[in-house]
Amino acid sequence: MNRSPIPSVLLSLCAVMIATAAFGGGKGHLFIIGGGERGPELMQEFIALAGGPGSAVIRIIPLASGDPREAGTELAGEFTSLGVKNVSSLLWTREEAEAEGSEKGLEGATGVYFAGGDQIRVTRVLLNTPVYKKLHQLYRDGAVLGGTSAGAAIMSRVMITGDETMNKDTVRNFVFMKKGNIERVEGMGFLDSVIIDQHFIKRKRYARLLSLAMEYPELVGVGIDESTAITVNPDRTFRVSGEGTVFVVDPTHARQLGTDAHGNLSGSNLILHILKAGDSFDMTTRTPRPAGTEK
């Protein structure tokens, strides 16, 4: 499988350029679920952002799934059971996604939802195609883009694949923090200033996110637990909802970042925030706000 890894130098340059550029989110929202069981309350939040059950036009992209047709059908049924009248699933091959007019199935969508599975299956098909460009346009124009698990990982520009380059033990994952061990590629790029990780506490992925935070100190690491979501607003804040917590690793003031002779990453002054439902985080000022203290 060709994962087209991004050279670290290019990613670092990209992050610096992003930090000085205007935020490209426009009027839209992102609704990012960390995976696992999701109750109707989370899906109802997504539907509300898309305009409510009677007005929402929702398109499902189940490309990440091992059985995308079945996943698309199941998700469409879930949305229908919650009152959505206009919902359908869309699939493309890479050749189809690259073709002129491939984006037409997304016309008029007020919400687009990405299923879970393997995030590489999504970017391999959609990256830099007319469909990709349409998704960014929808987001700028006010639509909500959401997803769970793999559908969460794709949201950031620097995307975690789930694989390691050094540790080949498929049972004991992320047991050390060495430079270059965490495989990452280009994601869908709806979020430029953060790296998204998912299933975070449930699957003990602290070493994974901390490693990337030290390798990309321009970016904030956001680890979302299962049954938990963040809603990213147009003003560059996000709010937590659901049953679990969200870890935010802010390395932007880190010092003494480096490696030893064995490649072990080290650093000091990394800032950690642990957010619960109702708490929010300002991605511009890098400031958390406890529930009830919003502007």
N, C-alpha and C positions, 0 to 999 in steps of 0.2 A: 504494500500500500504506500503510495507516494504522499507523504504528509507535508512536503515542502516546508521544512523548518526555516525560520527567519534567522539570519545571522544576528548575534547579539549586538554587534556594532550598529547594524541598521535599526534594530529595535530601540536602542538607546538614543540614536539620532532622531528617530520618529517621536519618541517620548518628549525630547527636548522641544521639538517643533510644535508638538501638540500643546505643551505647557504654555506656549506663548500665543496660541491661536484662540479664536473665539470658539466657544462651545457650540457644537453642531446639532444639538438636540432639537432646536426649534420649539414647536408647541406640543410635541408629543410626550408620552410617558413610556417608561419601561417597567414591566412587572416581572420580576425575576425570582423564581421559586427554587429553593435549594435541593429539590428532589424529595423522594419518599412519598408517604401518604399525604394527600392534600385534601382537606375538607372542603365542603361547598362554600364556606366563607371566603376562602382564598379565590376560588374561581368566580365568585360573585363580585369580588373587588375588581377583578380583571374585566368582567362584563360591564360593570358600572363605568369604568374608565373608557370603555369602548362605546358608551352611549346608552347603556341599559338594555334589558332583554328585548324590548320592542323595537329599538332603533339600531342596535349593534349589527354590524356586518362583519362577521368573523371568518377569517380564512386560516385553516390549520395547515402547517407544514410539518409532516411527520417523517421527513427524510432521515432523521437520526435513528429511527427504529429499525430493528432487524426485520420486522414485518410492517412496512410503512402503511400499506393499505388497511390492514387490520387496526393499526394504531390510529389512523385517521378516522376510521369508522367509529371506533370506541370514543374518541374525543368529541367527534361531532354529536354522538348520542349523549355524552355528558353535558355539552353545551345546550342541546335541545331540552334535556330534562330540567335545566335551570331557566328555561323560558326563552332562549334565543331562537328567533324565527329564521334568521338568515345566516347559515353556517355551512361551510363546505371545506373539503380537504383538497390540497394541491400537491402534485408530484411532478418532478421533472428529472430527466437525465441531464448530464452535463451538456450534451449536444442540444437538447431542447432548451435548457436555460440560457444558452448562448445565442439562440436564434432570435431574430427581430420579432417583437410582439409577444415574447414569452411571458412578459409581465402582465398581460391583459387580465389574467385571472385575479389579480390583486386590485384591479380598479374598484374604487368605492369602498375598500375595506376600512373599517374603523378600528379593527383589532386583528392582529396576526399572532398566532400562538404556535410555538415550536415544541414538538414532542421531545421526550427523552430518548436516550440510546447512546450512540457514539457521535460526538460532535463533529468528528472529521467527515462523516458522511454528508453533513450539511455544507461545510465550507468547500469540500471537494466539488460539489455540484454548483453552488450558488456564487462563490466569491467572484467579484468583478464581472458579473453578468448583468443584462438588463433587469433581471429579477432583483438582484442585489441593489442596483441603483433605485429601483422602484420602492423597495423596502425603506431605504434611507429617505426617499422623498415623502413616503407616507408618515414616517416618524417626524420629519421636519414640519409637515403640514398638520399634525395633531393626532395621529393615530397612536394607539398603544400597542407596543410589541412586547410579547411575553413568552415565557418558556420555563420548563422545568428540567433539572439535571443537565443533560447535554444542551438543552434549550436555554439553560442559564449560562453555561460556559462560553457559548458562541457570542455572547453580548459584548465582550471586551475585545479590544484590538489585539492585545497579546492574549492568546488563548491557550489554556492548559489542555493537552491532549489526553492526559491520564497515564501516559507511559513515562518510563525512566530510561535514560541512556546508559547508565552505569549499573544500576541494580537490576539484575535479571530474575530475581526471585519473585515470582508472581503471587506468592502467598504472603510474604512479609514486605509490604510496600513502604517506601519513603522512611527508611530506617536510618538514614544519614542525611546531612545537609552539605552537599558538595557542589561546587560551581559547575554548571552545565548539565547536572543530572536530570532536572525536570524538563521534559520535552515540551516545547511550546511552538506554536505556529501562528499565522495570522488568522484572527477571528473576524466576525462580521463587523466589528468596529462601531457599534452603536454607542459604546462608552470608550472614550480615549484615555481617560485619566486613571482608570483602575484596572485591576486584574480580578476576575471573578473566579471563585472556587465554590464547590457545591458539596452536598452530603458532608458538611465540614466536621462537625463534632462526631456524628455517627460513625464516620470512617476514619477519624483521627488523622486529619490531613494538615495538621499544624506545620510539620516539617516542610511540606510541599509549598505552602503559601509563604512561610518565613524565608525559604530559600529564594523564591522569586522576588520577594520584597527587597532582599539584600542585593540581588542582581539587577533590579530595576528600581532604584531608589527614587526615581521621578514619579512612580506610580504608587497608588494606594491599593493594598490587598484587601479584598472583601470576601470573607468566607461565610457562606450562608448555610445554615443547618437544614436538615430535612423538616418538612411541614412548616416552613418559614419562608417569607418572601420580603423583598424590598421593592418599594415603588419609587422609581427615579423620576423626579419632577423636572419641569423645564428650567427651574431656577438653580439646578445643580445640587439640590438636596435629595436625600432619599429617606424614606420612613420604613420602619420594620413592622411587619404584621405576622400573625401565625403563632405557632406553639413553641418555637425554639428561640435561639439567639443568633446574632450575627457578629462575627469577629472582624474588626477593622484594624489592619496593621499599617501604620503610617510611618514610612521610612524617610520621609522628605527632610528630616532634621538629623538623620543618622550620622554618626561619626565613626571613623576608624574601620570602615568597611574594607574587608580584604579576605585573603585566603592564606592557608599555611601550605607546607610542602606536600600535604596529602590532599589538597583541594578543598578542605573544610572551610565553609563560609563563616565569617565572624563580623561582628559590628556592635556598636553601642548606641544608646539613645533612640532605639526604635520605639515608637509609641503604640500601645495596644488599647483599643476600646472594645468593650463587650456590650452590645446593645440588645435590648429586649423589645417586645412588641410595644409600639407607641413611641419608642425613641427614634430620633432622626439624626442625620449626619449631613453636614455641609461640606461638599467636596471642593468648594472654592477656598474656604477658610480652614478646612480640615478640622472642623469643630463639631463634637457631638452635642446633641440637645436632648436631655431627658424628656420623657413624655410629659406634656402639660406646660412645657416652657417654650413652645414654638412662638415665632414672631407673630 
